[in-house]
C-alpha cells in the first residue's frame, strides 16, 4: 500500500524552481505591465503634440551721437534693451501673458481638443486663470534667455500645428507690445513735465509783458533809455554852450561897459542857457517836470525799465528753450527706441514632436527595472539581517 504524498514537503524540496518563477511574476507586474501600459498609452491614446518656436532679441534703434552725453545715453539705453530681453522672457512665462492671450485666442479649447488624453489635455473648459497658468508654465511654453548670446528662445506646444502657430504668433505680438511699453511711462512723464514747464514760463512771460506795459502807460514812454540819452546829450551841449557864452562875456567885459547891449544880450543868453540846463539836469535827477507838467525821475525810470526788460528777455529766452525741449521730448516719445527682432520667425510645424512612444517606453522600462532591482536588493538584505 502506497504512503500518502505530502505536497508541502515536495514544494519545500524544490525552492530553486519556485522562487525564480515568483520573481519573474513580480518583475512582470512591477516593470513589464507598467511599461506596456505606458507604450499603449503613448502609441494609441496620447494626442500628438506640435512645437512652434521663434528666437528673438531686443535692440536699441537710437542713432549714436558723437559727444559724451550721447554715449552715456546710448549706454543707458543699451542696458535697458538687455533688461528688456529678461523682461520678455519672464513675461512669456507669467500669468499676465495667459490673460493677454485669452483675449485673442481660446486657450482652454486649443489645449483640450477632441479625444481622450487625461495626461496632456487641459480638462477644464472654464478653468481659472491660475489653473490655466500652471498648465501653461508646466506643459505649453518653454521660454528662456541666453545671457551669453543675448538671444531669447520661445517654444509653444499644442495639439495641432495650426493651433501652435496661432498661439506663437499671438505671443510674438504680445511680446512686441511689452517691448514697446518699456520706458513709455518715463517718456510720458517727461512730456508732462516739459509741458508744465512751458506753461509756467508762458505765464511768467505774460506777467512780464503786462508789467512792462503798465510801466510804459504810467510813465508815458515806450523806451526811457532814448529820452535819457537825448537828455544827457542835450545837457552836455548846454554845458558846452554855457562855457562858450561865459568866455565871450569875459572878453566883452574887458572892452565894453556892463550896460552895453552886446553884454546884456550875452547875459540874457547865459541866463536862458543856465535855466535850460537846470531843467534838463532836474529831469535826469529826482525832480523835474516834463512838457506835460508831470514830475519825472528819469534815472529811476531807467532802473525800473532795465529790470523789467531783463526779466522779459530772460523769460522769453527760457520760454523758447522750453518750447524746443518740449518738441524734442514729444518727438522722442513718439519714436520707438526698442525693437523686438525675431531672428527665427514662427512657422507651421510639419510633424509632431511629442509624444515619443519608443523613447519614453524605453526610459520607463529602464527606470522601473532599476527601481525593481533596488527593491529586490533591499528585500534580500533585510531578510538576511532578520535571519
Helices and strands as residue ranges (DSSP letters): H 7-12, H 15-27, I 28-32, H 33-40, I 41-45, E 50-60, H 68-91, H 95-102, H 107-110, H 129-135, I 136-140, E 141-146, E 151-158, H 161-181, H 184-219, H 224-253, H 261-284, H 298-334, E 338-344, H 357-386
